[in-house]
Amino acid sequence: MASPFAIAAVVLALIYLALRALINFTQHPDEPPAVLTSIPFLEPIICLLQRRYKIWQDVKNKFNLPIYTLRTPLARIYVVNDTSLIPAVERQNKVLAFSPIEAEAMVHLLEMSDKTNQTLRTNPTGEDGHFITYHHAVRPALAPGPGLDDMNRIMVDTIATSLTNLRQQSSPVVKLFDWVQHEIIMATTDAEFGPYNPFRDPEVERIWLKFESHVPILSLGAFPRVLAREGLEAREFVVSRFLQYFQQGHYRLGSSFLHARFQHGQERGLTLEDAARGEVGAAMAIINNTVAASFWILFHLFSNPGILEECRRELQAGGISTDEDGTQVLDLDHVKFNCPVLVSTLQEVFRYRGIGTLIIRSVLEDHKLSGRYLLKKGAIILMPNSVQHFDPSIWGADVNEFNHRRWLPDPKTGKRRRYNPSAFRIFGSGSTLCPGRHFANNEILAFAALTILQFDLRPKANNGRWEANTNRSFGMGVARVFLMPEKDFDVEFFSRIQDRNQRWRVHLTGSKKAVHTLADEMEAHEKAMHAKADAEAEEKARVRKLSV
């Protein structure tokens, strides 16, 4: 009689062979090749748990495929490596869409009313759908102009005041990431919500951070009442404070961006409670990535004395003046347009550290991508930033190094280096291009400039060495573009200003133009490509009509 172990081995072997046969039988020859199938349906998950964000580069290096398929228990996943395929995905935004994914994440994360959930899910890619009309409504409020100027003024005042208060302390020691997070949360939410900003209550900020740590589970709807009970309780607390904010009419003193969101919600039939829940999602969108980018630019500036001195010289060369009352004034336009090393450093932070998420799309119907690769309805498309941001054919042989001068003009020709805009999706792209990118650039640059002008920073541990490990990051945070440091660390602040009571402020001349970024170049590039595709389609239709 066969032993139980032999029987179990036979059963497992049969299951294994059946699953391998299932993959082979259900994988269409025109689909991108399936990889990581040695352990059917589970190997991609095992590799992700082992390698985390590095899995995408590992698979690219191993198989060297322009696009491939991962078969998982829940869905097919098509992973795009070839940069030339990214615009092809973006052009099909009605068939290969982000909005359905966004809708489901919001439904699970915010738990709005059944009516509003239905609104979110109805025709998400249509011109009258919630997400298309939302972007049309809010983009003007964050474009260069009066609304953005108002937000910038409040933001820089909040930062300048806070740093002056910090300088009045004697060599304070703080957890760097926690400190950056607090400063950016306060500056951003003051600019967004005005004088009655709910985050001005320290309890709201504390509980918000508790909620934010549970967002991945909540957004997936993965047994949240079991796995993320604290996150649910934290969310409800923050929702209650936003509901008070609306009920008391404090939103009237908020930004034009907030007004545009609120007005759009009213037109779509959202209740005040739904609007309050929506603000929880909006706060996450406007805070998360600016916090991480601000942390990383300070890390790279202070960990490299050469970069730090270059940037300080730029700022001091015409960027600072003195008011009649002795206040030091930093000109933000000088920072944006006359500090190329600082701006290049920020761009390199975006490239080097901005690989903590994936551009993701849902396949709404069977589609032949570029007429070559069959993408099946119900699948997911991933376009990993890490693959694009570390492609040596695009960025050069030093792609794995942090090169703060990468974005400066070529010293030999004096011309600005041109990189493939499809390989740089830090602010999204196409219909999902982040409307807040101008505000975010202004905030990060102002925060970095004011900090390096007023302070020297030194880590308390490791003999003053700057270290920040990211190996534990999965690189798949919800609405988070950046890898996160594994742990926080203490830094000591030393004032560079002899008079600790010296006041600082930031001068704004208006934002009729914005600092040039590759995101803006990408947007122009995509518009041109869409126009070309439309013209080609019209020409084909004309030829067909003539032939008939």
C-alpha positions as CSV (number, residue, x, y, z in Angstrom):
1,M,0.0,0.0,0.0
2,A,1.3,3.4,-1.0
3,S,2.4,5.7,1.9
4,P,0.5,8.9,2.5
5,F,3.6,10.8,1.5
6,A,3.8,9.1,-1.9
7,I,0.1,9.7,-2.4
8,A,0.5,13.4,-1.5
9,A,3.5,13.7,-3.9
10,V,1.5,12.2,-6.7
11,V,-1.4,14.5,-6.0
12,L,0.9,17.6,-5.9
13,A,2.6,16.5,-9.1
14,L,-0.8,16.1,-10.8
15,I,-1.9,19.5,-9.6
16,Y,1.4,21.1,-10.8
17,L,1.1,19.5,-14.2
18,A,-2.6,20.6,-14.5
19,L,-1.7,24.2,-13.6
20,R,1.2,24.3,-16.1
21,A,-1.2,22.9,-18.7
22,L,-3.8,25.5,-17.8
23,I,-1.3,28.3,-18.3
24,N,-0.2,26.8,-21.7
25,F,-3.8,26.2,-22.8
26,T,-5.1,29.6,-21.9
27,Q,-2.2,31.7,-23.0
28,H,-3.0,32.9,-26.6
29,P,0.0,32.8,-29.0
30,D,-0.4,36.5,-29.7
31,E,-0.2,37.5,-26.1
32,P,3.1,38.7,-24.6
33,P,5.1,35.6,-23.5
34,A,4.4,34.3,-20.0
35,V,7.4,34.3,-17.6
36,L,7.9,33.2,-14.0
37,T,5.8,30.1,-14.5
38,S,8.0,27.5,-12.8
39,I,5.6,27.5,-9.9
40,P,2.3,28.2,-11.8
41,F,0.4,31.3,-10.7
42,L,2.5,31.7,-7.5
43,E,6.0,32.4,-8.7
44,P,5.3,36.1,-9.6
45,I,4.0,36.6,-6.0
46,I,6.9,34.8,-4.5
47,C,9.4,36.8,-6.5
48,L,7.7,40.0,-5.6
49,L,7.9,39.2,-1.9
50,Q,11.6,38.3,-2.2
51,R,12.8,41.0,-4.5
52,R,10.2,43.7,-3.9
53,Y,10.6,46.7,-6.2
54,K,13.8,45.2,-7.8
55,I,11.7,42.4,-9.4
56,W,10.9,44.5,-12.5
57,Q,14.5,45.2,-13.3
58,D,15.5,41.6,-12.6
59,V,12.9,40.2,-15.0
60,K,13.8,42.6,-17.7
61,N,17.5,41.7,-17.4
62,K,16.8,38.0,-17.4
63,F,14.3,37.7,-20.3
64,N,15.0,41.0,-22.2
65,L,11.4,41.1,-23.5
66,P,9.6,44.3,-24.7
67,I,6.4,43.2,-22.9
68,Y,5.6,40.0,-21.0
69,T,2.8,38.3,-19.1
70,L,2.7,37.4,-15.4
71,R,0.0,34.8,-14.6
72,T,-1.3,35.3,-11.0
73,P,-4.3,33.8,-9.2
74,L,-6.4,37.0,-9.6
75,A,-5.5,38.4,-13.0
76,R,-3.2,38.4,-16.0
77,I,-0.6,41.2,-15.6
78,Y,1.1,42.6,-18.7
79,V,4.4,44.3,-17.9
80,V,5.8,46.8,-20.4
81,N,9.5,47.2,-20.7
82,D,9.9,48.8,-24.1
83,T,9.6,52.6,-23.9
84,S,8.1,52.8,-27.4
85,L,5.1,50.9,-26.2
86,I,4.2,53.3,-23.5
87,P,2.7,56.0,-25.8
88,A,0.8,53.2,-27.5
89,V,-0.8,52.3,-24.2
90,E,-1.6,55.9,-23.4
91,R,-3.3,56.6,-26.7
92,Q,-5.9,53.9,-26.0
93,N,-7.2,55.6,-22.8
94,K,-10.7,54.4,-23.4
95,V,-9.7,50.7,-23.8
96,L,-6.6,50.7,-21.6
97,A,-7.7,52.9,-18.7
98,F,-6.8,54.0,-15.2
99,S,-10.2,55.4,-14.2
100,P,-11.8,52.0,-13.4
101,I,-8.9,51.1,-11.1
102,E,-9.2,54.6,-9.5
103,A,-12.9,54.1,-9.0
104,E,-12.6,50.8,-7.2
105,A,-9.7,52.1,-5.0
106,M,-11.8,55.1,-4.0
107,V,-14.9,52.9,-3.3
108,H,-12.9,50.7,-0.9
109,L,-10.7,53.4,0.6
110,L,-13.3,56.1,1.3
111,E,-16.6,54.2,1.7
112,M,-18.8,56.9,0.3
113,S,-22.6,56.5,0.0
114,D,-24.0,53.9,-2.4
115,K,-25.2,56.6,-4.7
116,T,-21.8,58.2,-5.0
117,N,-20.1,54.8,-5.4
118,Q,-22.4,54.2,-8.3
119,T,-21.4,57.6,-9.7
120,L,-17.7,56.7,-9.5
121,R,-18.2,53.4,-11.2
122,T,-20.6,54.5,-14.0
123,N,-18.8,55.1,-17.3
124,P,-15.5,55.9,-15.8
125,T,-13.8,56.5,-19.1
126,G,-16.6,58.5,-20.7
127,E,-16.5,62.2,-21.3
128,D,-19.4,62.6,-18.8
129,G,-17.9,60.2,-16.3
130,H,-16.9,61.4,-12.8
131,F,-13.1,61.3,-13.4
132,I,-13.0,63.0,-16.8
133,T,-15.3,65.8,-15.6
134,Y,-13.3,66.1,-12.4
135,H,-10.0,66.7,-14.2
136,H,-11.6,69.2,-16.5
137,A,-13.0,71.1,-13.4
138,V,-9.8,71.2,-11.3
139,R,-7.0,71.6,-13.7
140,P,-7.5,75.4,-14.3
141,A,-7.3,76.0,-10.5
142,L,-3.7,74.5,-10.4
143,A,-2.4,75.9,-13.7
144,P,-0.1,78.9,-13.5
145,G,-2.2,81.9,-12.6
146,P,-4.0,83.6,-9.7
147,G,-5.2,80.4,-8.0
148,L,-1.8,78.8,-7.9
149,D,-0.2,82.1,-6.8
150,D,-2.5,82.2,-3.8
151,M,-1.6,78.7,-2.8
152,N,2.1,79.4,-3.3
153,R,2.0,82.5,-1.0
154,I,0.4,80.6,1.9
155,M,2.7,77.6,1.4
156,V,6.0,79.6,1.4
157,D,4.8,81.8,4.4
158,T,4.1,78.6,6.4
159,I,7.5,77.1,5.6
160,A,9.4,80.4,6.3
161,T,7.7,81.0,9.6
162,S,8.3,77.4,10.8
163,L,12.0,77.4,9.9
164,T,12.4,80.8,11.7
165,N,10.9,79.2,14.8
166,L,13.2,76.2,14.5
167,R,16.2,78.4,14.2
168,Q,15.4,80.0,17.5
169,Q,16.0,76.7,19.2
170,S,19.5,75.6,20.2
171,S,20.7,72.9,17.8
172,P,17.5,70.9,17.8
173,V,17.5,67.2,17.1
174,V,14.7,65.7,15.1
175,K,13.7,62.5,13.2
176,L,14.4,63.8,9.7
177,F,11.6,62.1,7.8
178,D,9.1,62.9,10.5
179,W,10.2,66.5,10.6
180,V,9.9,66.8,6.8
181,Q,6.6,65.1,6.8
182,H,5.2,67.6,9.4
183,E,6.6,70.6,7.6
184,I,5.2,69.6,4.2
185,I,1.8,68.5,5.6
186,M,1.3,71.9,7.3
187,A,2.5,74.0,4.4
188,T,0.4,72.0,1.8
189,T,-2.8,71.8,3.9
190,D,-2.6,75.5,4.9
191,A,-2.4,76.4,1.2
192,E,-5.2,74.0,0.4
193,F,-7.7,74.5,3.3
194,G,-7.0,78.0,4.5
195,P,-7.0,79.5,8.0
196,Y,-9.4,76.8,9.4
197,N,-7.2,74.0,8.1
198,P,-8.2,70.8,10.0
199,F,-4.6,69.7,10.1
200,R,-3.8,72.6,12.4
201,D,-5.1,70.3,15.1
202,P,-2.1,68.1,16.0
203,E,-4.6,65.2,16.8
204,V,-5.8,65.3,13.2
205,E,-2.3,65.1,11.8
206,R,-1.4,62.2,14.3
207,I,-4.5,60.2,13.4
208,W,-4.1,61.0,9.7
209,L,-0.7,59.3,9.7
210,K,-2.2,56.2,11.4
211,F,-4.9,56.1,8.6
212,E,-2.2,56.6,5.9
213,S,-0.3,53.6,7.0
214,H,-3.3,51.4,6.4
215,V,-4.1,52.8,2.9
216,P,-2.8,49.8,0.9
217,I,-5.1,47.3,2.6
218,L,-8.1,49.7,2.7
219,S,-7.8,50.5,-1.0
220,L,-7.8,46.8,-2.0
221,G,-10.8,46.1,0.2
222,A,-8.9,43.1,1.7
223,F,-10.8,42.3,4.8
224,P,-10.3,45.8,6.2
225,R,-12.4,45.3,9.4
226,V,-10.0,42.5,10.2
227,L,-6.7,43.6,8.8
228,A,-7.0,47.4,9.1
229,R,-9.5,48.2,11.9
230,E,-7.3,51.0,13.3
231,G,-7.1,52.5,9.8
232,L,-10.9,52.5,9.5
233,E,-11.3,54.2,12.9
234,A,-8.6,56.8,12.0
235,R,-10.3,57.5,8.6
236,E,-13.7,58.1,10.3
237,F,-12.1,60.5,12.8
238,V,-10.5,62.5,9.9
239,V,-13.8,62.4,8.0
240,S,-15.6,63.8,11.0
241,R,-13.3,66.8,11.1
242,F,-13.6,67.5,7.4
243,L,-17.4,67.3,7.8
244,Q,-17.3,69.9,10.5
245,Y,-15.1,72.0,8.2
246,F,-17.8,72.0,5.5
247,Q,-20.7,72.3,7.8
248,Q,-19.2,75.4,9.4
249,G,-18.5,77.0,6.0
250,H,-14.8,77.2,6.5
251,Y,-14.2,75.8,3.0
252,R,-15.2,79.2,1.7
253,L,-11.8,80.5,2.8
254,G,-9.9,77.6,1.2
255,S,-8.1,77.5,-2.1
256,S,-9.6,77.8,-5.6
257,F,-8.5,74.1,-6.0
258,L,-10.7,73.2,-3.1
259,H,-13.6,75.3,-4.4
260,A,-13.3,73.5,-7.8
261,R,-13.4,70.1,-6.1
262,F,-16.3,71.0,-3.9
263,Q,-18.3,72.6,-6.8
264,H,-17.7,69.5,-9.0
265,G,-18.9,67.3,-6.2
266,Q,-22.0,69.3,-5.7
267,E,-22.8,69.1,-9.4
268,R,-22.3,65.3,-9.3
269,G,-24.7,65.0,-6.3
270,L,-22.3,64.4,-3.5
271,T,-23.5,65.0,0.0
272,L,-21.5,67.0,2.5
273,E,-20.4,63.7,4.1
274,D,-19.3,62.4,0.8
275,A,-17.4,65.6,0.1
276,A,-15.7,65.2,3.5
277,R,-14.7,61.6,2.6
278,G,-13.4,62.9,-0.8
279,E,-11.1,65.3,1.0
280,V,-9.4,62.4,2.8
281,G,-8.5,61.1,-0.7
282,A,-7.5,64.5,-1.9
283,A,-5.3,65.2,1.1
284,M,-3.5,61.9,0.4
285,A,-2.9,62.9,-3.2
286,I,-1.5,66.4,-2.4
287,I,0.7,65.3,0.5
288,N,2.3,61.9,-0.1
289,N,4.7,62.4,-2.9
290,T,5.8,65.9,-1.9
291,V,6.8,64.7,1.5
292,A,9.0,61.9,0.0
293,A,10.6,64.1,-2.6
294,S,11.3,66.8,0.0
295,F,13.0,64.2,2.2
296,W,15.1,62.8,-0.6
297,I,16.3,66.2,-1.9
298,L,17.5,67.2,1.6
299,F,19.1,63.8,1.9
300,H,21.1,64.2,-1.3
301,L,22.0,67.8,-0.7
302,F,23.3,67.4,2.8
303,S,25.0,64.1,2.2
304,N,27.1,65.6,-0.6
305,P,28.9,68.8,0.4
306,G,29.9,69.6,-3.2
307,I,26.3,69.6,-4.4
308,L,25.3,71.6,-1.3
309,E,27.8,74.3,-1.9
310,E,27.0,74.6,-5.6
311,C,23.3,75.1,-4.7
312,R,24.0,77.6,-2.0
313,R,26.2,79.7,-4.4
314,E,23.4,79.7,-6.9
315,L,20.8,80.9,-4.4
316,Q,23.1,83.6,-3.0
317,A,24.0,85.0,-6.5
318,G,21.1,87.4,-6.8
319,G,18.4,85.3,-5.1
320,I,18.4,87.0,-1.7
321,S,17.6,90.6,-0.8
322,T,16.9,92.5,2.5
323,D,13.7,94.4,3.3
324,E,13.6,97.7,5.1
325,D,12.8,96.0,8.3
326,G,15.8,93.6,7.9
327,T,13.8,90.6,6.7
328,Q,15.8,88.3,4.4
329,V,13.8,87.8,1.2
330,L,14.3,84.8,-1.1
331,D,13.1,85.3,-4.7
332,L,11.3,82.1,-5.7
333,D,11.6,83.0,-9.4
334,H,15.3,83.1,-9.0
335,V,15.2,79.6,-7.4
336,K,13.2,78.2,-10.3
337,F,14.9,79.9,-13.3
338,N,18.4,80.9,-12.1
339,C,19.4,77.9,-10.0
340,P,20.0,75.1,-12.6
341,V,22.0,72.9,-10.3
342,L,19.3,72.9,-7.6
343,V,16.6,72.2,-10.2
344,S,18.7,69.5,-11.8
345,T,19.2,67.9,-8.4
346,L,15.4,67.8,-7.9
347,Q,14.9,66.3,-11.4
348,E,17.5,63.6,-10.5
349,V,15.7,62.9,-7.2
350,F,12.5,62.3,-9.3
351,R,14.4,59.9,-11.6
352,Y,16.6,58.1,-9.0
353,R,14.1,57.9,-6.1
354,G,10.8,58.1,-8.0
355,I,10.5,54.4,-8.8
356,G,8.2,53.4,-5.9
357,T,5.1,52.7,-7.9
358,L,3.9,51.6,-11.3
359,I,1.9,53.2,-14.0
360,I,-1.2,50.9,-14.1
361,R,-4.0,50.4,-16.6
362,S,-7.0,48.1,-16.8
363,V,-7.8,46.3,-20.1
364,L,-11.5,46.9,-20.7
365,E,-11.7,44.9,-23.9
366,D,-9.5,42.7,-26.0
367,H,-6.9,44.9,-27.8
368,K,-3.9,44.4,-30.1
369,L,-1.3,46.8,-28.7
370,S,0.6,48.4,-31.6
371,G,-1.1,45.8,-33.8
372,R,1.3,43.1,-32.4
373,Y,0.5,42.1,-28.8
374,L,-2.9,40.7,-27.8
375,L,-4.1,42.1,-24.4
376,K,-7.1,40.3,-23.0
377,K,-10.1,41.9,-21.3
378,G,-9.8,41.9,-17.6
379,A,-6.0,42.0,-17.4
380,I,-3.9,44.7,-15.8
381,I,-1.0,46.6,-17.5
382,L,2.0,47.7,-15.5
383,M,4.7,50.0,-16.7
384,P,7.3,50.0,-14.0
385,N,9.1,53.3,-13.4
386,S,12.2,51.5,-12.2
387,V,12.7,49.9,-15.7
388,Q,12.4,53.2,-17.5
389,H,14.3,55.3,-15.0
390,F,17.3,52.9,-15.0
391,D,17.6,52.1,-18.7
392,P,21.2,52.9,-19.8
393,S,20.2,53.3,-23.4
394,I,18.2,56.4,-22.3
395,W,20.1,57.8,-19.4
396,G,23.7,56.8,-20.1
397,A,26.3,54.5,-18.6
398,D,26.0,56.2,-15.2
399,V,22.3,55.3,-14.9
400,N,22.8,53.6,-11.5
401,E,24.4,56.7,-10.0
402,F,22.8,59.8,-8.6
403,N,24.2,62.4,-11.0
404,H,22.9,65.8,-9.8
405,R,24.2,67.4,-13.1
406,R,22.4,65.0,-15.4
407,W,19.7,67.6,-16.3
408,L,22.1,70.5,-17.0
409,P,23.1,71.6,-20.5
410,D,25.8,69.5,-22.1
411,P,29.1,71.3,-21.2
412,K,30.5,70.7,-24.7
413,T,27.6,72.0,-26.7
414,G,25.8,74.2,-24.2
415,K,22.5,72.6,-25.3
416,R,20.0,71.0,-22.9
417,R,20.2,67.3,-22.9
418,R,17.1,65.6,-24.4
419,Y,15.7,62.5,-22.9
420,N,12.9,60.3,-24.1
421,P,9.8,61.8,-22.3
422,S,8.0,58.5,-22.4
423,A,10.7,57.2,-20.0
424,F,9.9,59.7,-17.3
425,R,6.4,59.4,-15.8
426,I,7.0,60.9,-12.4
427,F,3.8,63.0,-12.6
428,G,1.8,60.5,-14.5
429,S,0.9,61.1,-18.1
430,G,-1.9,61.9,-20.6
431,S,-5.3,62.1,-18.9
432,T,-3.7,61.2,-15.6
433,L,-1.0,63.9,-15.6
434,C,-0.9,65.4,-12.1
435,P,-2.6,68.8,-12.1
436,G,-0.6,69.7,-8.9
437,R,2.9,69.3,-10.4
438,H,3.5,73.0,-10.6
439,F,2.6,73.5,-6.9
440,A,4.7,70.5,-5.9
441,N,7.7,71.8,-7.8
442,N,7.4,75.2,-6.1
443,E,7.0,73.7,-2.7
444,I,9.9,71.3,-2.8
445,L,12.3,73.9,-4.3
446,A,11.2,76.6,-1.7
447,F,11.5,74.2,1.2
448,A,14.9,72.9,0.1
449,A,16.2,76.4,-0.6
450,L,15.1,77.9,2.7
451,T,16.5,74.9,4.6
452,I,20.0,74.8,3.0
453,L,20.4,78.6,3.3
454,Q,19.6,78.6,7.1
455,F,20.9,75.3,8.4
456,D,23.6,72.7,8.4
457,L,22.4,69.2,9.2
458,R,24.3,66.3,10.7
459,P,23.1,62.8,11.5
460,K,23.5,61.9,15.1
461,A,24.5,58.3,14.5
462,N,27.0,56.5,12.1
463,N,29.6,59.1,12.9
464,G,27.6,61.7,10.9
465,R,27.3,59.5,7.8
466,W,24.2,59.8,5.7
467,E,22.5,56.5,5.2
468,A,19.0,55.6,4.1
469,N,18.2,52.0,3.1
470,T,15.2,51.3,0.8
471,N,15.5,47.5,0.5
472,R,12.4,46.8,2.5
473,S,10.2,48.9,0.3
474,F,7.8,47.1,-2.0
475,G,7.7,50.1,-4.2
476,M,3.9,49.6,-4.8
477,G,2.4,52.2,-2.4
478,V,-1.0,53.6,-3.3
479,A,-0.7,57.0,-4.9
480,R,3.0,57.1,-3.8
481,V,5.7,57.5,-6.5
482,F,8.8,57.3,-4.3
483,L,10.6,54.6,-2.5
484,M,10.5,55.1,1.2
485,P,13.4,54.9,3.6
486,E,13.5,51.7,5.7
487,K,13.7,53.7,9.0
488,D,14.0,57.3,10.1
489,F,17.0,58.7,11.8
490,D,18.0,61.6,14.0
491,V,19.7,64.7,12.6
492,E,20.9,67.8,14.4
493,F,20.2,71.2,13.0
494,F,22.9,73.9,13.3
495,S,21.9,77.5,12.4
496,R,24.0,79.2,9.7
497,I,22.4,82.5,10.6
498,Q,24.2,84.4,13.4
499,D,21.0,86.3,14.5
500,R,18.6,83.6,15.6
501,N,15.7,86.1,15.4
502,Q,16.4,87.0,11.8
503,R,13.2,86.7,9.8
504,W,12.9,85.2,6.3
505,R,10.2,85.3,3.7
506,V,9.8,84.3,0.1
507,H,9.0,86.7,-2.7
508,L,6.6,85.6,-5.5
509,T,6.1,87.5,-8.7
510,G,3.3,85.3,-10.0
511,S,3.3,82.0,-11.9
512,K,2.4,83.0,-15.4
513,K,5.2,80.6,-16.4
514,A,6.3,77.4,-14.6
515,V,9.7,75.9,-14.2
516,H,10.4,73.6,-17.2
517,T,10.3,69.9,-16.3
518,L,10.4,66.7,-18.4
519,A,6.8,66.2,-17.3
520,D,5.8,69.3,-19.2
521,E,7.9,68.2,-22.2
522,M,6.2,64.8,-22.0
523,E,2.7,66.5,-22.0
524,A,3.6,68.5,-25.2
525,H,5.1,65.4,-26.8
526,E,2.0,63.3,-26.1
527,K,-0.3,66.1,-27.4
528,A,1.7,66.1,-30.6
529,M,1.5,62.3,-30.9
530,H,-2.2,62.3,-30.4
531,A,-2.6,65.0,-33.0
532,K,-0.5,63.0,-35.4
533,A,-2.5,59.8,-34.7
534,D,-5.8,61.7,-35.3
535,A,-4.5,63.2,-38.5
536,E,-3.4,59.7,-39.7
537,A,-6.8,58.3,-38.8
538,E,-8.6,61.1,-40.7
539,E,-6.4,60.4,-43.8
540,K,-7.1,56.7,-43.7
541,A,-10.8,57.4,-43.5
542,R,-10.6,59.8,-46.4
543,V,-8.7,57.2,-48.5
544,R,-11.3,54.6,-47.7
545,K,-14.1,57.0,-48.6
546,L,-12.5,57.8,-52.0
547,S,-11.9,54.1,-52.7
548,V,-15.6,53.4,-52.2
